[in-house]
C-alpha cells in the first residue's frame, strides 16, 4: 500500500523514459559513471605508455630466411629471450655485426593535459568538488577550494531539506507505528552539518 512506501527517486527522466525505466528515475550515479570510467581508462593507458615508453627494434639481415623452419625459429626465440634477459639485467645487449638496434621513444607531450581533462570531466559530472572527490587542492591564483566546498555543502543541505526531510518524516512514522509507538509521538531528527 502506498502509505507504507517511501520512494526516493533518482534523476528525473522525461515521461517516456520514466515509463520505460519501470516508473523509476535514473540512478544518480549513472551521470558520473561514464566520466569516471573514462578518467580511469585514460590514467591506466598513460601508465601502460610509461611501461612501454621505449621500444627496441632489432634489424636482422635475412630474418625471414633465418626463421624458415621450426629449428631455426626456436633458435631465434631462444636467442632473443637471452637478449631480453641481458637488457633487463645489465641494460646491455650483445648483437651480431649484421644486426642493428634502434630505440623508439614514446613522447609524453600533452599527456598530462589529456589526463587532467578527463579528471575535470569526472569531477564535474559527480557534482562533488575536486578537494572532496579526489582529495586534491584547488589550483589557480588565490584558490583554496574553500568557496566550492561551501557551495557544495549548501547544495547538500538544501537537497536534504527539500527532497529528503518529508520522506524521512514519513519513514519515521511508519517505523514508529511498526514498533508500537503512538501515531502522535514527537519524533524529530537533524541532518548532520
N, C-alpha and C positions, 0 to 999 in steps of 0.2 A: 504494500500500500504506500502511496506517495507521502503519507505522514511519517513513514519510517525510513524514508530515503533522503539522503542529503547528497546532492550532486555537486561535485567540484569540477566544473568544466575547464577544459584546456583553452587553447586558442580558438576564438570564434571563427567559424567557417561560413562561406556562402551557403545558402539553404540546400542546394542540391548536393554539395559536397558533404554537408552536415548529415543529410539523409543517407548518402552513400556510405558514410562513416558510422552507420548504426545509430544515428541521432546522438552522436557524441562529438565534442570538439576535438581538435587535433592536439597532439601532445605538445606541451610547452618545450620539450627537448628537441623536437624534430627540426625546428628552425635552426638550432645551433649544431645539430649532429653532422650535417654535411660539411659545414665550415670547419668544425673541429677535426673531422676525418681528413679533410684536405690539408690542414695545417700539419697534422701528424704524418701524413704521407710525404709531404714536402720535406719535413725535418728528417724523416727516415731516409729519403732519397739523397738528401745532402750528406748524411752520414755515410751512405754507401759510396757516394762520389769520393769522399775523403779516403776511404779504404782503397778505392781503385784509382787514385789520382795519378799514379804513374803506371803506364802500360809499356812493358818492354816488348819490343818486336825484334825477333832474331831473323835475319835474312840468311837462308842457306842455299847454296848453289845446288841445283838439281834436286830439290826437295822431293818433288813428285816421283822422280826415278828412285830416290832413296827409300820411299815407303811403298814400293810397288808390290811387295809380298809381305806376308804376315811376319816372317822372321825379322826382316828389315824394319818393319813398323814397330814391333816390340822392342827392338834395339834402340830405335829413335825415342820411344816413350821412356825407356829406362834412362837414356842419356839426358833427357830434359827434366826428368824427376830429380836426377842428381844435380843438374844445373839449378833447379829451383831450390834445392836444399843449400847449395853453395850461396845463392843470392840471399836467402833468408838468414843464414848463419853468419856469413862473413861480408855480406854486401859486395861480393866478388864473383865474377863469372869468367870461367875459362872457356875460350872459344877456339875453334879451329881457324886457321889462317883464311879459309874460304868463307867463314861465317862473319856476319856483321850484326852488331847490336845497335838498336835505335830505341831511345826512350821518348815516348809521347806523354806529355804532361797535360792534365786537365786544368783549365783555367777556372778559378772560383769567382771571377769578377761578376758582380751583380747577384751572387747567390744570397748574400746576407739581406739584400733588399727584397728579394723574392720571398725568403722565409718570413721577413718582417711583414710583408703584405698579407700573407696567409695568416700570420699571427693576429694582426689587427682585425682581419675579417672574422676570425674565430671569436675574438673578444667582443667585437661589436655585435655579432649575431647572438651572443649569450645574454647581452644586456647587463653584464657584470663588469665593473671597472677592471682594468688590467692589474691594478695593485691588489685587488681581491682575487681575481680569476687566476692569474699566473704568479702572483707574489712579486711582480716587478714594479719598481717605482716609475712614476710618470717621467717622461723625458721632455725637454724643452726648457727655455729660459724661465726661471721662477716657477716651474711646475712641480708641485709636490704630490699631486693626486688627491689632496685633501678636498678640493671642491667637487671632483667627480664622485668621491666616496660619500660626501654629504648628500649630493643629488641622488645617489643610489639608495642610501638609507631612507631618504624622504620618499622615494618611489616604493620601496618595500613597505614602509609604514602605511602609505596611502592604499596600497593593494591589500594589505592586511585588513584595514578598516572597511574599505569599500567592497571587497569581494569575499572576504573570509569571515568577518565578525558575525554576520547574520546567519551564516551556515553553521558556524561553530556553536552559536547560541542554540540553534535548533538541535544540533547534535547533543549538546549538554542536556537539553530537556528530554531527549529520547533516552539517554544513558541514565538520567536521574529516575525516570519512570521505570526503567528496566531493573534498577537496583532497589526500587521501593521508596524513593523519596517523594514527598508530596509535590504536586504539579507547580505550586506557587513557591517552591524552595528558592531561596536567594542565592543563585549561582552567579558567579562573575569570574572573569579572567582578564588578564592584561597581557598584551604582546610584549615580549622582551625587546627592549630598545637596543 
